[in-house]
Amino acid sequence: MFRQTPMHAETRFPCTHNRIFDAGSAAAERSTWIVAWLTAATMAIEIVAGWWFNSMALLADGLHMSSHTLAIGLAAVAYAAARRYAGDSRFAFGTWKIEVLSGFASAIFLLGIAAMMVVGSVERIISPQPIHYREAMLVAVLGLVVNLVCALILDRGRHHAEHAHTHAHHHAHGKHQDLNMKAATVHVLTDALTSVLAIIALAGGWLRGWDWLDPAVGIAGAILIAIWAKGLIIETGKVLLDREMDHPVVHGIVDSVEADGTRINDLHVWRVGKNAYSCAITAITHDAAVTPAVIRARLTAHAEIVHSTIELSLCTQGRSNSATDSTCEVCGNMLAMPAPRKT
């Protein structure tokens, strides 16, 4: 009888290089955990106070903050998971997309909470309720202060992460944002926005008697949050679906490979880190001196390319369609034209 050995995380597959294309950021992870705990504490205070003082704007802010607590906590867990499984060979192109997936989920949470804010605000328009303005405003100000502190913490973590990334990849062209950190920051900023709107609504109702302002700003805030969520979904979805063929690095690859008349028949480029790309190239050449190693050496001009798979074919039956045409009728590649004879 043969015993089947289960596959564990430490199972190794034959390869000659590591698959860690993005080192992550300890500073970003640490700041995200701090913000997650601060947000959770403030969320609990605002929900209780909003219910107790009967403020829809404040309750909406607290409920909105509950989604932030979950989303920011998810961002912190994503950083930890990406770091923990960085050496796991089952991840063919590393674990960076765990962070991107977290950012995508956070954007979905934002859309959900925006919908909840609209429903709750419409209910208050249809059936107005008395509001304890002074107490509710104090808690809204507390929420705003906490959000601003969280934004500063995340901004500091982002700066530390970008500084470390710049030192590690100082030859890379262009710069990409940490989408996981951006998602957490958007949650904090939308929370700050709803706190500001809650303060405006409460002040209008308290000083002017505009009771309708409380649910109205809830709807306005929901619309802005939905717009921000849409942008984040597009950015993270683009990475998750490998829609990177319009990036400038693609044109750089084509120019480098086809420098001597070698022709690319098939090209795939996708992102495996914040500023790291992988590519798979199928090309054909008439020059026997051109090898995959030569092509790979040309790609070193693009520091963003951290992994490449190259399939190169040599066309040995090249011939042109006519005496004046330099195109090979076999492969469609450009042929080297003979030098003109001296007469």
Secondary structure, DSSP 8 states (H G I E B T S, - for coil): --------TT---S-SS--------HHHHHHHHHHHHHHHHHHHHHHHHHHHHT-HHHHHHHHHHHHHHHHHHHHHHHHHHHHHTTT-TTSTT-SHHHHHHHHHHHHHHHHHHHHHHHHHHHHHHHS-----HHHHHHHHHHHHHHHHHHHHHHHHHHHHHHHHHHHHTTT--S----HHHHHHHHHHHHHHHHHHHHHHHHHHHHHH--TTHHHHHHHHHHHHHHHHHHHHHHHHHHHHTT--TTSHHHHHHHHHHGGGS-EEEEEEEEEEETTEEEEEEEEEES-TT--HHHHHHHHTT-TTEEEEEEEEEE-SS--BSSTT--BBTTT--B---------
